[in-house]
Amino acid sequence: MRKTSASYIMIALATGALSLLSMNPCMAGTKVTVGTSVPANQQVSMDRIAPRTWDALLKRYVDENGNVNYAGWKQSAADVQSLETFLTYLSTANPNAQASQAAKLAFWINAYNALTVHGILREYPTTSIRNHTARVFGYNIWDDLLLTVGGKSYSLNQMEHEVLRKMGEPRIHFAIVCASRSCPRLLAEAYTAEKLDAQLTANSKVFFAILTTFNTTHRAANSSSRRS
C-alpha cells in the first residue's frame, strides 16, 4: 500500500512539473542561440578567422585590470550590434578544417569570452552572473546560451569542457572568463595565434600575482586579528 501511495505521489509531482513547464517554457531553460548555420562549402579554417572587431571592442570597453564597462557598452547600440556581428562571423569557422593549434586555441578562447560578454550584456543591468545560472528550472547561461560554429551549437560549458580542455593547454583557465571578480581578468585585446603563448603567460602571471597579494593580505589581517 505504501509503495502504491508513493507511486501516485511521484506521478502527481511529475505531472505537476510538466504542466508548469508547459505553461512557462522559460522555466525549462530556454535556449538562446547566437550566430548562424553556414553551409559547409562556405566555412573556413580557423587560421583565417581574424578577431579585429572583438579586439577593437575590448580595447574600447575593458581596462588593464580586466574590468568591463558594461554600462557604456550597453548604451552603444552600434557596439552591441558589432559584438553580435562578430559572433555571427565566428559561425563561418570549420572546427574540423586544417588549422594550427594556436589558431584553434585563440579562436575558442575568443569565442568563449565574446559569448560570455554577450550573455551579460543581454541581462545588464545585473548584479552577478550567478543570477542567470538556474540549477533546476530556468535559464542557465553556462548551458543555455549557445554559439553556432561550423553548423553546430556550443554552450559555454561545452566550449570549456568538450573543446578547450581537450586541447591540452592548462593556461586556458587563466584566459577564459566567467564575468566575475573571482575569475581571471579579461584581457583587453583579442587572443591571436601569433601572440598566444605570450598572452597566456602574461595573464597567468597576473592571476597568480593577484592571488599572492590577496593571500598575503588575508594572512596579515588574520594575524592582526589574533594579536588583538
Summary of the structure (lengths in Angstrom):
residues: 228
radius of gyration: 21.3
end to end distance: 63.9
largest distance: 71.1
contacts: 636
relative contact order: 0.14
helix: 62%
strand: 8%
